[in-house]
């Protein structure tokens, strides 16, 4: 890493990616880097500071990532050699992220210095793992994030691309068919009896899919990041068509990068 001024843009659904980004920030600071954390959903891609080294951290979703994250990447400005690295968090595997993203960024003129995929506890599951197992997976993921950050500082990282396989996986997992099928068979719903009308789900949604009237009203652009479901204080939000177990790995103010009131 030539430039020790780092802007790390992250999106975290229920806390895994936030924990990874925070740990990497700590390692960078210990190695005399200046680091800023920014929430991707609150940033206009064209406004990023391309004079700094750029990092992106985000979750894997359905072997790729969320459509709004791909949109963010597609709207990044063209540069001339700005250093960039990425880290994604996943429950099991991806396949359709690292390769296609490297191609996109290279076309825009970025110098790709490193990529890392980190296994963390899944936030989209039908059955709950034991608390011990969850802590073990999370601790291993955080350790991997520390090593990756250290290796970035000392130019010991790689960004491997497997063209055919990753491009095919990305094409399938990012297709309209996949996301339209999810919308058709799995949709967020509200139990009005449990709802206390706090508006937290409205504040949490990264794609403005929730409007507040008397009760929260869900639109047709849910991207299944699990924020509203995981952080609803009364368990009023559920998904029609599937029973999921709640999971979160950060406090809500950490995910939102807000101070506690």
C-alpha positions in Angstrom: 0.0 0.0 0.0 1.6 3.2 -1.2 -0.9 5.6 0.3 -1.5 5.3 4.0 -4.5 7.6 4.0 -7.4 5.1 3.8 -11.2 5.6 3.3 -13.0 2.3 4.0 -16.6 2.2 2.7 -18.7 -0.5 4.2 -22.2 -1.9 4.3 -23.2 -4.1 7.1 -26.6 -5.8 7.4 -26.6 -7.1 10.9 -23.0 -6.4 12.1 -20.6 -9.0 10.6 -19.1 -6.6 8.1 -19.0 -3.8 10.6 -17.0 -5.9 13.0 -14.5 -6.7 10.2 -14.2 -3.1 9.1 -13.7 -1.9 12.6 -11.0 -4.4 13.3 -9.2 -3.6 10.1 -9.4 0.1 11.0 -7.7 -0.7 14.3 -4.9 -2.6 12.6 -4.4 0.2 10.1 -4.2 2.8 12.9 -1.6 0.7 14.8 0.5 0.7 11.6 0.4 4.5 11.3 -2.3 4.8 8.7 -5.1 7.4 8.8 -8.5 5.7 8.4 -12.1 6.9 7.9 -15.1 4.6 7.9 -18.1 5.5 5.8 -21.5 3.8 5.3 -21.9 2.9 1.6 -25.6 3.5 1.6 -25.1 7.1 2.7 -22.4 8.0 0.1 -22.7 9.1 -3.4 -20.2 7.0 -5.3 -19.1 9.9 -7.5 -18.1 11.9 -4.4 -15.5 9.5 -3.0 -12.0 10.9 -2.4 -9.9 9.2 -5.0 -6.7 10.8 -3.6 -6.8 8.2 -0.8 -6.5 4.4 -0.8 -10.0 3.1 -1.1 -11.4 0.0 0.7 -14.8 -1.6 0.2 -16.4 -4.0 2.7 -19.7 -5.7 2.2 -21.6 -8.9 2.7 -22.1 -11.7 0.1 -25.7 -12.3 -0.8 -26.8 -15.3 -2.8 -23.2 -16.0 -4.0 -22.9 -12.4 -5.2 -23.9 -9.2 -3.3 -26.9 -6.9 -3.2 -28.1 -5.1 -6.3 -27.6 -1.7 -4.6 -24.0 -2.6 -3.9 -23.4 -3.4 -7.5 -25.0 -0.2 -8.5 -22.7 1.7 -6.1 -19.7 0.1 -7.8 -21.0 0.8 -11.3 -21.3 4.5 -10.4 -17.8 5.0 -9.1 -15.7 7.6 -10.8 -13.0 6.8 -13.4 -9.5 7.3 -11.9 -5.9 6.9 -12.8 -4.3 4.3 -10.5 -6.1 4.8 -7.2 -5.3 1.9 -4.9 -8.3 -0.2 -4.0 -9.0 -3.3 -1.9 -12.1 -5.2 -1.0 -13.2 -7.6 1.8 -16.5 -9.4 1.8 -18.2 -11.4 4.6 -20.1 -14.6 3.8 -21.9 -17.5 5.5 -20.5 -20.3 3.3 -19.2 -19.2 -0.2 -19.5 -16.6 -2.9 -18.0 -17.2 -6.3 -19.6 -14.2 -8.1 -18.0 -11.2 -6.4 -14.2 -10.9 -6.4 -13.5 -11.7 -10.0 -16.2 -9.6 -11.6 -15.6 -6.7 -9.2 -11.9 -6.7 -10.1 -12.8 -6.4 -13.8 -15.2 -3.6 -13.2 -12.7 -1.6 -11.1 -9.8 -2.1 -13.5 -11.9 -0.8 -16.3 -12.4 2.3 -14.2 -8.7 2.8 -13.7 -8.3 1.5 -10.2 -5.2 -0.4 -9.0 -6.5 -3.6 -7.3 -4.1 -4.4 -4.4 -5.9 -7.1 -2.5 -9.2 -9.0 -1.9 -10.3 -11.2 0.9 -13.4 -13.2 1.6 -14.1 -13.9 5.3 -16.5 -16.5 6.7 -18.8 -15.1 9.4 -22.0 -16.4 11.0 -24.8 -16.4 8.5 -27.7 -14.0 9.1 -30.0 -15.8 6.7 -30.7 -19.2 8.2 -33.6 -21.4 9.2 -31.9 -22.9 12.3 -29.8 -21.4 15.0 -26.3 -22.6 15.6 -25.0 -22.9 19.2 -23.8 -19.7 20.8 -20.4 -21.3 21.1 -20.2 -22.1 17.4 -21.3 -18.6 16.4 -18.6 -17.1 18.6 -15.9 -19.4 17.2 -16.8 -18.5 13.6 -16.9 -14.8 14.4 -13.6 -14.9 16.2 -11.9 -16.7 13.3 -13.4 -14.1 10.9 -12.1 -11.2 12.9 -8.7 -12.8 13.1 -8.6 -13.2 9.3 -9.5 -9.5 9.0 -6.6 -8.5 11.2 -4.2 -10.5 9.1 -5.6 -9.1 5.8 -5.2 -5.5 7.1 -1.7 -6.2 8.2 -0.8 -7.7 4.9 -2.3 -4.8 3.0 -0.1 -2.4 4.8 3.0 -4.4 3.9 2.1 -5.2 0.3 1.6 -8.9 0.9 -1.9 -9.3 -0.6 -3.2 -10.6 -3.9 -6.5 -10.2 -5.9 -7.0 -13.5 -7.7 -9.5 -13.7 -10.6 -11.0 -16.9 -12.1 -12.8 -15.4 -15.1 -15.2 -17.9 -16.4 -16.5 -19.4 -13.2 -16.9 -16.1 -11.3 -18.5 -14.4 -14.2 -21.1 -17.2 -14.6 -21.9 -17.2 -10.9 -22.3 -13.4 -10.9 -24.5 -13.5 -13.9 -26.8 -16.1 -12.4 -26.9 -14.7 -8.8 -27.4 -11.1 -9.9 -30.1 -11.8 -12.4 -33.5 -10.4 -12.3 -34.9 -14.0 -12.1 -33.2 -14.6 -8.7 -34.3 -11.4 -7.1 -37.8 -11.5 -8.6 -38.2 -15.0 -7.3 -37.2 -13.9 -3.8 -39.7 -11.1 -3.9 -42.4 -13.5 -5.1 -41.8 -16.2 -2.5 -40.2 -14.4 0.5 -41.4 -11.0 1.5 -41.2 -8.9 4.7 -44.4 -8.6 6.6 -45.5 -6.8 9.8 -47.4 -8.0 12.8 -49.3 -4.8 13.7 -50.2 -6.2 17.2 -46.5 -6.4 18.1 -45.4 -3.2 16.3 -44.7 -0.2 18.6 -44.4 2.3 15.6 -40.8 3.3 16.7 -39.7 3.8 13.1 -36.4 2.0 13.6 -36.9 -0.2 10.6 -37.5 2.9 8.4 -34.2 4.3 9.6 -32.4 1.1 9.1 -33.4 0.2 5.5 -30.5 0.9 3.1 -32.6 1.2 0.0 -35.6 3.2 1.4 -37.9 0.3 1.0 -39.8 1.1 4.2 -42.1 4.1 4.6 -43.6 5.2 7.9 -47.3 5.9 8.0 -49.2 4.8 11.0 -47.3 1.5 10.7 -44.2 0.7 8.6 -45.1 0.0 5.0 -42.9 -2.3 2.9 -42.3 -1.5 -0.8 -41.2 -3.9 -3.5 -37.4 -3.4 -3.3 -36.4 -5.5 -0.3 -32.8 -6.8 -0.7 -32.9 -9.1 2.3 -30.1 -7.6 4.3 -32.0 -8.6 7.4 -31.6 -5.3 9.2 -35.2 -4.6 9.9 -35.9 -8.2 11.0 -32.8 -8.5 13.2 -33.2 -5.1 15.0 -37.0 -4.8 15.4 -37.3 -4.4 19.2 -40.5 -6.4 19.5 -40.1 -9.0 16.8 -42.9 -7.5 14.8 -41.2 -8.1 11.4 -41.1 -11.5 9.8 -40.7 -13.0 6.3 -43.7 -14.6 4.6 -42.8 -18.0 3.1 -39.8 -18.8 5.4 -39.1 -19.0 9.1 -35.7 -17.4 9.8 -33.7 -17.2 13.0 -32.6 -13.8 14.2 -28.9 -12.9 14.2 -27.0 -9.7 14.8 -23.3 -9.1 15.6 -23.4 -5.4 16.5 -25.5 -2.8 18.3 -27.9 -0.9 16.1 -26.0 2.4 16.7 -22.8 0.7 15.5 -24.4 -0.4 12.2 -25.7 3.1 11.7 -22.5 4.7 12.9 -24.6 6.8 15.3 -24.1 7.8 18.9 -26.5 6.4 21.4 -29.2 8.9 22.4 
